[in-house]
Amino acid sequence: MNKHETNTPSSSSSSLPAPVVEGAPECIWPAGANLGEGTMWSQREQALYWIDILTPRLFRYDPATGAQRTWTFDEEITAIAERASAPGLFITLRRGFALFDTTAPGDGAKPRYLHQPETERTGNRFNDGKCDARGRFWAGSMDFDCKAPTGALYRYDAGGRCTRHDDGFEVTNGPTWSGDGRTMYFNNTVLNKLYAYDFDMEAGTVSNRREWHRFPKPDGLPDGMTTDAAGRLWIAHWGGACVTCHDPVSAAELCRIDIPASHVTDCAFGDADLRTLYITTARNSLTPEQQAAEPLAGGLFRVRIGSPGVPAALFAG
């Protein structure tokens, strides 16, 4: 478990070129999600999955046909990954790790819990998560009220082993990895801290947590994020109405995409060429006046990018 945090100031210089953003983002699914999150492109199905955590729903969007499908859940669904060994998804629910068969007919599918690692932390729920390149699922937990530092960082392996790697977070978000897989990035959203860890891909461990970047107050707080094929980080801004792209070493901002919704929550690359950035948003915590001014808040957006992302890693189980 990581015990020490160091602070590494960001440089304003960049070693990577700015990406090309092709046009303005468009809302393709005005779903009115309370807390849209969890964007994941399925290479196998050529479809995008995303979720509404607080009004628990799983969404599937087929860009070739425009077809939409929705599953409802009895508790919060917070993150998803496609499985390598079977149809369906590996997911996190309120209390931990589970499987969900999206191929079940009709509305008959029910999630099946695999492990609940925080039975003693009754004020917590799980939040964001993704698989590393070896198919291990990394996920963070958080305080329901976003105040107490009771959240932790976990790794769940295909063999069923769950390991707690770090602790002491209010609201966890991310993770994503550098292009070479040697750095993992992870957020403590409410403290406006974006961390970097040294990542050992062979062992599946993190070390040397340091503060990698903070955003100025007008930019809101760092939420979900992804990495493109060049290694640049794309970060959604809660309260900042944008997605920004950053150099992975210096953290210099390379470009910014404005979204017509205050709370931008997550992003992922998709489509056959992996050049479409899909972006989720939220209505949660907006006042009635803000909701009236932001009718597309809670919708799914997309925008074309001149360079590709990388395929989402599959859960090895």
C-alpha positions, 0 to 999 in steps of 0.5 A: 500500500502506498504510504508516501505522496510526493509533489512534482510541479508540472512544467508548461512545456510539451513534448507532444503536438496538440491533437486536431479536433474536427468540429464541435461536439454533438449530443447523440443521446439526450438521456438526462442521466443523473450521473452519466459515467463509465464510457467503454467502447466494445471492439467486439460489438462496435458499440458504446456502453455507458452508465448512469450511476445514481439512477442505475442504468446501463446504456448501449449505443450502436453508432452504425444504426443509432440503436439504443438499449437500456438496462436498469439495476437495483443498485449503483452500477459504477464502472464496466469492462468487456470480458475476454473469456465470455460474453457480457461485462465485468462491472463494479456495483455499490459494494464491489465486483460483479459480472453482467450478461448483456446477451441474456434475452429481454430484461432477464439479466441480473448482476452476479457479485464476485467479491465485496471488499468493503463490508466494514465501510458502510458509508462507501460505494465503488466509483470509477475503474478500468482494466490494465493491459494484462486484464486486471481491473483497477477500481476506486471506492469513495465516500457517499457524501464525498467528504470522508477520506475512506475511499481506496484503490483496488485491483481485482484479478481474473482468478478472483484475488482482490488487493487493496493498493492505496487508501485515504481518498474522498472521491476516486476517479480514473484510472488511465495509463501512460502509453508505455504502461509504466505510469498510472494516473488516478484522481482524488476529485474533490481535492482537485488532485491528479496523481501519477504512480509508478506502475509495474505491469508485470507485478500489477503494483503501484508505487511512488504516488505523487501529485501530477497536476491541479486545475485552476478553479474555473476549470472545475475538478478532474473526473474520468479520463482516457489515453490516446495512441500518442500517450496524451491524457484526455480529462473530463472536468466536473464543474468545468464544462469541458474535456482537456487534453494534456501532455503525459509528462509535463501536464501542459494543456494541448487542447480544450473541448467545450461541452454545453453541460457544467458537469462533464464526467468521462470520455473514451475513444470509439468507432472503428477507427477509434477517432471518435471521443465519446463524452458523458455528462451529469444533471446531478447537483444542478439547480433547477435554473441550471437544468433549464439553462443546460437541457442537454446535461446528462446526455452522451456527446461525441466529437471527431479527433484527428488521431486515434485512441487505444482499444479498451483493455478487456477483463481477463476473466 
